[in-house]
Amino acid sequence: VKSGGNGKGKGSLENTAELKKYIARVKAAAEGLMNENKKIRRIHEAVADMVADLLSADLIKNKQRWKEIMDKIKLTIESVCRNRHPKEVQGWLLHWDYQLYKVLQHHYVNGLHSLSEVLPTFNIEIVYTKKVVSFHPPLEELKAKYYREIKTFIGIPLNFSGVGGSSGLFKRMVDANASSLQIIYVKAEELFNKLDRLIKSLEGWVIIGSLDAEVFIEKYFKNALHWDENLKTMLNKRRELEKMQDVYKIECFNVSISPFKQGVEELLQTYIEILLRTLKGSIKTEKEKLDQFLEKAMAKLTAKPTTVAEISEAKTAALEINTQKEDFKKAYSECQERNRILRQVGGQNVNVTEMESRWHNLEITLAAFSATIEEQKNIVKAEIDNRVSGINSEIEKFFARWTALKPKEMDELDRDTATETAKKMKEWREEWEVLDKKIKTAKNDCEHFQMNAPQ
């Protein structure tokens, strides 16, 4: 710039200085704008990283993590918006709300399809009390709590405000996913059906709890095999029970069956004790029947018959004992088998050892019965022979008396003699009736042994 002599050089110098100042201001402003732009870009990238972190943070399982990240995002964005007019940042805020919408939409849709698998764990138990298998807490209470969790999850978009770019943006998410909401309730019912199937699968363990065990045993148990099979079944069930897993994982439910297993163990133990008690009682009952049979049988077999009738009765009794013996022998073997089971399973015992020797004695006595009867028959025959001799003697004496004292012809008797004779005739008739009875008895006895009857 050249300076002229008419004074115009001074203005040109001033314009140059102003231009330099202006250029400096523009340059400073450009640098400030560039620095601010770099700062905002760094913040923008930081927010992008935080939004990406939200994408990997589970909306249900990591609620606290979500809250922490969202708090950081809001604070970071607030640092940019604090000294700026809302209109200047409106587009930027709306941009981030749309990004947050996409992230929330991703977690929301996934949650609607798999909510029962990702909800906080419900720790519940299956118990056996008062003869009923049930959940603790009760199933109705579990359903109410579970559906509260569903309601809370469904309402997440309604309570999510983003960073303030659009007040109604997130509320539209619920309606936008209306078709998926039906799925969440269908899956909830499927989940509770799974729980119901689990509890029904366990009910077979407690069927015996509905029985009056002692009445059932008394009615249907007939031999050792019935006790043996039931005891073996109960012991096998106890081993199976021990091997059962203690916890079942059904989606978001951890179901502990330990209380149920304890209740079943007590039930099995009670039934085993009843089986052993009734088994022992049955052995004692059978033993009493055997004792009575042996006692009566030995009494009959060792009795000494002294008459033909008694010999006949003894023979009949011996035949009856011989017939009954096989049934009672089976009962004795059954008693021994029951005692073996009682000793093997329960460590108990009913003393039946003396019965073996008594049974052996019965066998010997029964085998010797014929010889005993023959001996008694000889004794009885001798007695009959003596009795016949005595009766013959009585007959001769009676005949002699009758011959000597028999009444005369009626026309030869006076009144007093006739009266006396009638009296004697009555006495003789009575004596003869007694004697005749003896004769008939002796004849029957003689016919039985093919002996000579009284003459």
C-alpha positions as CSV (number, residue, x, y, z in Angstrom):
1,V,0.0,0.0,0.0
2,K,1.5,3.2,-1.0
3,S,0.9,6.4,0.9
4,G,0.1,9.7,-1.1
5,G,0.8,13.3,-0.2
6,N,-2.9,14.3,0.0
7,G,-3.2,12.5,3.4
8,K,-4.9,9.3,2.2
9,G,-2.0,7.1,3.4
10,K,-3.0,7.3,7.0
11,G,-6.5,5.7,6.3
12,S,-4.9,2.9,4.5
13,L,-2.7,2.0,7.4
14,E,-5.6,2.0,9.8
15,N,-7.6,-0.3,7.4
16,T,-4.7,-2.7,7.4
17,A,-4.5,-2.9,11.2
18,E,-8.3,-3.5,11.4
19,L,-8.0,-6.2,8.8
20,K,-5.3,-7.9,10.8
21,K,-7.5,-7.7,13.9
22,Y,-10.4,-9.1,12.0
23,I,-8.4,-11.9,10.5
24,A,-7.1,-12.7,14.0
25,R,-10.6,-12.8,15.3
26,V,-11.8,-14.9,12.5
27,K,-8.9,-17.2,13.0
28,A,-9.5,-17.4,16.8
29,A,-13.2,-18.0,16.2
30,A,-12.4,-20.8,13.7
31,E,-10.0,-22.4,16.1
32,G,-12.5,-22.1,18.9
33,L,-15.2,-23.6,16.7
34,M,-12.8,-26.4,15.7
35,N,-11.9,-27.1,19.3
36,E,-15.5,-27.1,20.3
37,N,-16.3,-29.3,17.4
38,K,-13.6,-31.7,18.5
39,K,-14.8,-31.6,22.0
40,I,-18.4,-32.4,20.9
41,R,-17.2,-35.1,18.6
42,R,-15.3,-36.7,21.5
43,I,-18.4,-36.5,23.6
44,H,-20.5,-37.8,20.8
45,E,-18.1,-40.8,20.4
46,A,-18.1,-41.4,24.2
47,V,-21.9,-41.4,24.2
48,A,-21.8,-43.8,21.3
49,D,-19.6,-46.1,23.3
50,M,-21.9,-45.9,26.3
51,V,-24.9,-46.7,24.1
52,A,-23.0,-49.7,22.7
53,D,-22.4,-50.8,26.3
54,L,-26.2,-50.6,26.8
55,L,-26.6,-53.0,23.9
56,S,-24.5,-55.6,25.7
57,A,-26.0,-55.1,29.1
58,D,-29.0,-57.3,29.9
59,L,-32.1,-55.1,30.5
60,I,-33.5,-57.5,33.2
61,K,-30.5,-59.2,34.8
62,N,-28.4,-56.0,34.9
63,K,-30.9,-53.3,35.8
64,Q,-28.3,-51.6,37.9
65,R,-25.8,-51.6,35.1
66,W,-28.4,-50.0,32.8
67,K,-29.1,-47.3,35.4
68,E,-25.4,-46.5,35.8
69,I,-24.8,-46.2,32.1
70,M,-27.9,-44.1,31.5
71,D,-26.9,-41.8,34.3
72,K,-23.5,-41.4,32.7
73,I,-25.1,-40.7,29.3
74,K,-27.4,-38.1,30.7
75,L,-24.6,-36.4,32.6
76,T,-22.4,-36.4,29.5
77,I,-25.1,-34.9,27.3
78,E,-26.0,-32.4,30.0
79,S,-22.5,-31.1,29.9
80,V,-23.0,-30.2,26.3
81,C,-26.5,-28.8,26.5
82,R,-26.0,-26.8,29.7
83,N,-25.0,-23.5,28.1
84,R,-26.8,-23.9,24.8
85,H,-30.2,-23.0,23.6
86,P,-32.6,-26.0,23.5
87,K,-33.2,-25.5,19.8
88,E,-29.4,-25.8,19.1
89,V,-29.3,-29.3,20.7
90,Q,-32.8,-30.6,19.9
91,G,-31.6,-32.5,16.8
92,W,-28.7,-34.0,18.6
93,L,-30.9,-35.1,21.5
94,L,-33.4,-36.6,19.1
95,H,-30.6,-38.5,17.4
96,W,-29.6,-40.1,20.6
97,D,-33.1,-40.9,21.6
98,Y,-33.6,-42.8,18.4
99,Q,-30.4,-44.7,19.1
100,L,-31.5,-45.5,22.6
101,Y,-34.9,-46.5,21.2
102,K,-33.1,-49.1,18.9
103,V,-31.2,-50.5,21.9
104,L,-34.2,-50.6,24.1
105,Q,-36.3,-52.1,21.3
106,H,-33.7,-54.9,20.8
107,H,-33.7,-55.8,24.5
108,Y,-37.5,-55.4,24.8
109,V,-38.3,-57.7,21.9
110,N,-35.8,-60.3,23.1
111,G,-37.2,-60.1,26.6
112,L,-40.8,-60.6,25.4
113,H,-39.8,-63.8,23.7
114,S,-37.6,-65.2,26.5
115,L,-38.8,-63.4,29.6
116,S,-39.4,-66.6,31.6
117,E,-35.7,-67.5,31.1
118,V,-34.2,-64.2,32.0
119,L,-36.3,-62.9,34.9
120,P,-34.7,-62.9,38.3
121,T,-34.6,-66.4,39.8
122,F,-37.5,-67.6,41.9
123,N,-36.4,-70.0,44.6
124,I,-39.3,-72.3,45.5
125,E,-39.8,-75.6,47.2
126,I,-42.0,-78.7,46.7
127,V,-43.2,-80.1,50.0
128,Y,-45.2,-83.0,51.3
129,T,-47.4,-82.1,54.2
130,K,-50.8,-83.3,55.3
131,K,-50.8,-86.0,52.6
132,V,-50.6,-83.4,49.9
133,V,-47.7,-82.6,47.5
134,S,-47.6,-78.8,46.9
135,F,-45.4,-75.8,46.2
136,H,-44.1,-73.5,48.8
137,P,-44.9,-70.6,48.4
138,P,-48.3,-71.7,47.0
139,L,-48.7,-71.8,43.2
140,E,-51.3,-68.9,43.3
141,E,-48.7,-66.7,45.1
142,L,-46.0,-67.7,42.6
143,K,-48.3,-66.8,39.7
144,A,-49.2,-63.4,41.2
145,K,-45.5,-62.6,41.7
146,Y,-44.5,-63.8,38.2
147,Y,-47.2,-61.8,36.5
148,R,-46.2,-58.7,38.5
149,E,-42.7,-59.2,37.0
150,I,-44.3,-59.4,33.5
151,K,-46.2,-56.2,34.1
152,T,-43.1,-54.4,35.3
153,F,-41.2,-55.5,32.2
154,I,-43.9,-54.6,29.8
155,G,-44.1,-51.1,31.4
156,I,-40.3,-50.4,31.0
157,P,-40.8,-48.3,27.8
158,L,-43.6,-46.3,29.5
159,N,-41.2,-45.2,32.2
160,F,-38.1,-44.7,30.0
161,S,-37.5,-41.0,29.1
162,G,-34.3,-41.3,27.1
163,V,-32.3,-38.1,27.0
164,G,-35.2,-35.7,26.4
165,G,-35.2,-35.6,22.6
166,S,-38.8,-36.9,22.2
167,S,-41.2,-37.2,25.1
168,G,-43.6,-39.7,23.5
169,L,-41.1,-41.8,21.5
170,F,-40.6,-44.7,23.9
171,K,-44.2,-44.9,24.9
172,R,-45.1,-46.0,21.4
173,M,-42.9,-49.1,21.8
174,V,-45.5,-51.0,23.8
175,D,-48.2,-50.7,21.1
176,A,-45.6,-51.4,18.4
177,N,-44.9,-54.8,20.0
178,A,-48.5,-55.7,20.8
179,S,-48.3,-59.0,18.9
180,S,-45.4,-60.1,21.0
181,L,-47.2,-59.3,24.2
182,Q,-49.6,-62.3,23.6
183,I,-46.5,-64.5,23.4
184,I,-45.3,-63.6,26.8
185,Y,-48.6,-64.7,28.4
186,V,-48.7,-67.9,26.4
187,K,-45.2,-68.7,27.5
188,A,-46.1,-67.9,31.1
189,E,-48.9,-70.5,30.9
190,E,-46.5,-73.0,29.4
191,L,-44.0,-72.3,32.2
192,F,-46.7,-73.0,34.9
193,N,-47.7,-76.2,33.0
194,K,-44.1,-77.4,33.3
195,L,-44.2,-76.7,37.0
196,D,-47.5,-78.6,37.3
197,R,-46.1,-81.6,35.4
198,L,-43.1,-81.7,37.7
199,I,-45.3,-81.8,40.8
200,K,-47.6,-84.4,39.2
201,S,-44.6,-86.6,38.4
202,L,-43.8,-86.7,42.1
203,E,-47.3,-87.6,43.3
204,G,-46.7,-91.3,42.6
205,W,-44.2,-91.3,45.5
206,V,-46.8,-90.6,48.1
207,I,-49.7,-92.9,47.0
208,I,-49.1,-95.1,50.1
209,G,-49.8,-92.0,52.2
210,S,-53.5,-92.2,51.2
211,L,-53.8,-95.8,52.4
212,D,-54.8,-97.0,55.8
213,A,-51.8,-99.3,55.7
214,E,-52.7,-101.6,58.6
215,V,-56.2,-102.2,57.2
216,F,-54.8,-102.7,53.7
217,I,-52.3,-105.3,55.0
218,E,-54.8,-107.1,57.0
219,K,-57.1,-107.4,54.0
220,Y,-54.7,-108.3,51.3
221,F,-51.5,-109.8,52.7
222,K,-51.9,-113.6,52.8
223,N,-48.3,-115.0,52.8
224,A,-44.6,-114.1,53.3
225,L,-44.2,-113.1,49.7
226,H,-46.5,-110.1,50.1
227,W,-44.4,-108.7,53.0
228,D,-41.2,-109.6,51.2
229,E,-42.1,-107.8,48.0
230,N,-43.4,-104.7,49.7
231,L,-40.4,-104.4,52.0
232,K,-38.1,-104.8,48.9
233,T,-40.1,-102.2,47.0
234,M,-39.8,-99.7,49.9
235,L,-36.1,-100.3,50.3
236,N,-35.6,-99.8,46.5
237,K,-37.7,-96.7,46.6
238,R,-35.6,-95.3,49.4
239,R,-32.4,-95.9,47.3
240,E,-34.1,-94.2,44.3
241,L,-35.1,-91.3,46.4
242,E,-31.5,-90.8,47.6
243,K,-30.4,-90.6,43.9
244,M,-33.0,-88.0,42.9
245,Q,-31.6,-84.5,42.2
246,D,-32.4,-82.0,44.9
247,V,-33.0,-79.0,42.6
248,Y,-34.8,-78.7,39.2
249,K,-34.1,-75.7,37.0
250,I,-37.2,-74.7,35.1
251,E,-36.5,-71.5,33.3
252,C,-36.5,-68.8,36.0
253,F,-37.6,-71.1,38.7
254,N,-35.2,-73.0,40.9
255,V,-37.3,-75.8,42.4
256,S,-35.9,-77.5,45.5
257,I,-37.5,-80.9,46.2
258,S,-35.4,-81.5,49.4
259,P,-38.3,-80.9,51.7
260,F,-40.4,-83.3,49.6
261,K,-37.7,-85.9,49.7
262,Q,-37.6,-85.6,53.5
263,G,-41.4,-86.0,53.7
264,V,-41.3,-89.1,51.4
265,E,-38.4,-90.6,53.4
266,E,-40.5,-90.3,56.6
267,L,-43.5,-91.8,54.8
268,L,-41.4,-94.8,53.5
269,Q,-40.0,-95.3,57.0
270,T,-43.4,-95.3,58.6
271,Y,-44.7,-97.8,56.0
272,I,-41.6,-100.0,56.6
273,E,-42.2,-99.9,60.3
274,I,-45.9,-100.9,59.8
275,L,-44.8,-103.8,57.5
276,L,-42.4,-105.1,60.1
277,R,-44.9,-104.7,62.9
278,T,-47.7,-106.4,61.1
279,L,-45.3,-109.1,59.9
280,K,-44.2,-109.8,63.5
281,G,-47.8,-109.8,64.6
282,S,-48.7,-112.3,61.9
283,I,-45.9,-114.6,63.0
284,K,-47.2,-114.5,66.6
285,T,-50.8,-115.2,65.4
286,E,-49.7,-118.2,63.3
287,K,-47.5,-119.4,66.1
288,E,-50.5,-119.3,68.5
289,K,-52.6,-121.4,66.0
290,L,-49.8,-123.9,65.7
291,D,-49.4,-124.1,69.4
292,Q,-53.1,-124.8,69.9
293,F,-53.1,-127.5,67.1
294,L,-50.0,-129.2,68.6
295,E,-51.3,-129.1,72.1
296,K,-54.8,-130.5,71.2
297,A,-53.3,-133.0,68.7
298,M,-50.8,-134.4,71.3
299,A,-53.5,-134.5,73.9
300,K,-55.7,-136.6,71.6
301,L,-52.9,-138.9,70.4
302,T,-51.5,-139.6,73.9
303,A,-54.9,-140.3,75.5
304,K,-55.5,-143.9,76.5
305,P,-58.9,-145.1,75.3
306,T,-60.6,-147.5,77.6
307,T,-63.8,-148.3,75.6
308,V,-64.7,-149.2,72.1
309,A,-66.3,-145.8,71.7
310,E,-63.2,-144.1,72.9
311,I,-61.0,-146.2,70.5
312,S,-63.3,-145.2,67.6
313,E,-63.1,-141.6,68.7
314,A,-59.3,-141.8,68.9
315,K,-59.1,-143.3,65.4
316,T,-61.3,-140.5,64.0
317,A,-59.2,-137.9,65.8
318,A,-56.0,-139.4,64.5
319,L,-57.3,-139.3,60.9
320,E,-58.4,-135.7,61.3
321,I,-55.0,-134.8,62.8
322,N,-53.2,-136.5,59.9
323,T,-55.4,-134.5,57.4
324,Q,-54.9,-131.2,59.2
325,K,-51.2,-131.9,59.7
326,E,-50.2,-131.0,56.1
327,D,-52.0,-127.7,56.3
328,F,-50.4,-126.8,59.6
329,K,-47.0,-128.0,58.3
330,K,-47.3,-125.5,55.5
331,A,-48.3,-122.9,58.0
332,Y,-45.2,-123.7,60.1
333,S,-43.0,-123.3,57.0
334,E,-44.7,-120.0,56.2
335,C,-44.1,-118.9,59.8
336,Q,-40.4,-119.7,59.4
337,E,-40.2,-117.8,56.1
338,R,-41.9,-114.8,57.6
339,N,-39.5,-115.0,60.6
340,R,-36.5,-115.1,58.2
341,I,-37.8,-111.9,56.4
342,L,-38.3,-110.2,59.8
343,R,-34.8,-111.1,60.9
344,Q,-33.2,-110.1,57.6
345,V,-34.9,-106.7,57.1
346,G,-35.9,-105.6,60.6
347,G,-33.2,-107.3,62.7
348,Q,-36.0,-108.8,64.9
349,N,-37.1,-112.3,65.7
350,V,-40.0,-114.3,67.0
351,N,-38.8,-117.4,68.9
352,V,-40.3,-120.5,67.2
353,T,-37.3,-122.9,67.7
354,E,-39.2,-125.0,70.3
355,M,-41.9,-125.6,67.8
356,E,-39.6,-127.7,65.6
357,S,-39.1,-130.3,68.4
358,R,-42.8,-130.3,69.2
359,W,-43.6,-130.9,65.6
360,H,-41.1,-133.7,65.5
361,N,-42.7,-135.3,68.6
362,L,-46.1,-135.0,66.8
363,E,-44.8,-136.9,63.8
364,I,-43.4,-139.7,66.0
365,T,-46.5,-139.9,68.1
366,L,-48.7,-140.0,65.1
367,A,-46.6,-142.7,63.5
368,A,-46.8,-144.8,66.8
369,F,-50.5,-144.2,67.1
370,S,-51.5,-147.5,65.4
371,A,-49.3,-149.5,67.8
372,T,-50.7,-147.6,70.8
373,I,-54.3,-148.3,69.6
374,E,-53.5,-152.0,69.2
375,E,-52.2,-152.2,72.7
376,Q,-55.2,-150.4,74.0
377,K,-57.5,-152.7,72.0
378,N,-55.9,-155.7,73.7
379,I,-56.5,-154.1,77.0
380,V,-60.1,-153.3,76.1
381,K,-60.7,-156.8,74.8
382,A,-59.4,-158.3,78.0
383,E,-61.7,-155.9,79.9
384,I,-64.7,-156.9,77.7
385,D,-63.9,-160.6,78.2
386,N,-63.9,-160.1,82.0
387,R,-67.1,-158.1,81.6
388,V,-68.8,-160.9,79.5
389,S,-67.8,-163.5,82.1
390,G,-69.3,-161.3,84.8
391,I,-72.5,-160.8,82.8
392,N,-72.8,-164.6,82.2
393,S,-72.4,-165.1,85.9
394,E,-75.1,-162.5,86.6
395,I,-77.4,-164.2,84.0
396,E,-76.9,-167.6,85.7
397,K,-77.6,-166.2,89.1
398,F,-80.6,-164.3,87.9
399,F,-81.9,-167.4,86.2
400,A,-81.3,-169.5,89.3
401,R,-83.2,-167.0,91.5
402,W,-86.0,-166.8,88.9
403,T,-86.3,-170.6,88.8
404,A,-86.4,-170.9,92.5
405,L,-88.6,-168.0,93.3
406,K,-90.8,-167.6,90.2
407,P,-94.5,-167.2,91.1
408,K,-97.0,-170.0,91.2
409,E,-100.1,-170.3,89.1
410,M,-102.6,-167.5,89.8
411,D,-105.3,-169.9,91.1
412,E,-102.9,-171.2,93.7
413,L,-102.2,-167.7,95.2
414,D,-104.1,-165.9,97.9
415,R,-104.5,-162.1,97.9
416,D,-101.4,-161.3,100.0
417,T,-99.2,-163.7,98.2
418,A,-100.3,-162.3,94.8
419,T,-99.5,-158.7,96.0
420,E,-96.1,-159.7,97.2
421,T,-95.4,-161.6,94.0
422,A,-96.3,-158.5,91.9
423,K,-93.9,-156.5,93.9
424,K,-91.1,-158.9,93.4
425,M,-91.9,-159.1,89.6
426,K,-91.5,-155.4,89.4
427,E,-88.1,-155.6,91.1
428,W,-86.9,-158.4,88.9
429,R,-88.0,-156.5,85.8
430,E,-86.0,-153.5,86.9
431,E,-83.0,-155.7,87.6
432,W,-83.4,-157.4,84.3
433,E,-83.5,-154.1,82.4
434,V,-80.2,-153.1,84.0
435,L,-78.7,-156.5,83.1
436,D,-80.2,-156.4,79.6
437,K,-78.5,-153.1,79.0
438,K,-75.2,-154.5,80.1
439,I,-75.8,-157.5,77.8
440,K,-76.5,-155.3,74.8
441,T,-73.5,-153.1,75.4
442,A,-71.3,-156.2,75.7
443,K,-72.8,-157.7,72.6
444,N,-72.0,-154.5,70.6
445,D,-68.4,-154.5,72.0
446,C,-68.0,-158.2,71.2
447,E,-69.3,-157.7,67.7
448,H,-66.7,-154.9,67.2
449,F,-63.9,-157.2,68.2
450,Q,-65.5,-160.4,66.8
451,M,-65.6,-161.9,70.3
452,N,-68.1,-164.3,71.9
453,A,-71.1,-162.4,73.3
454,P,-72.7,-163.0,76.7
455,Q,-74.9,-166.2,76.7
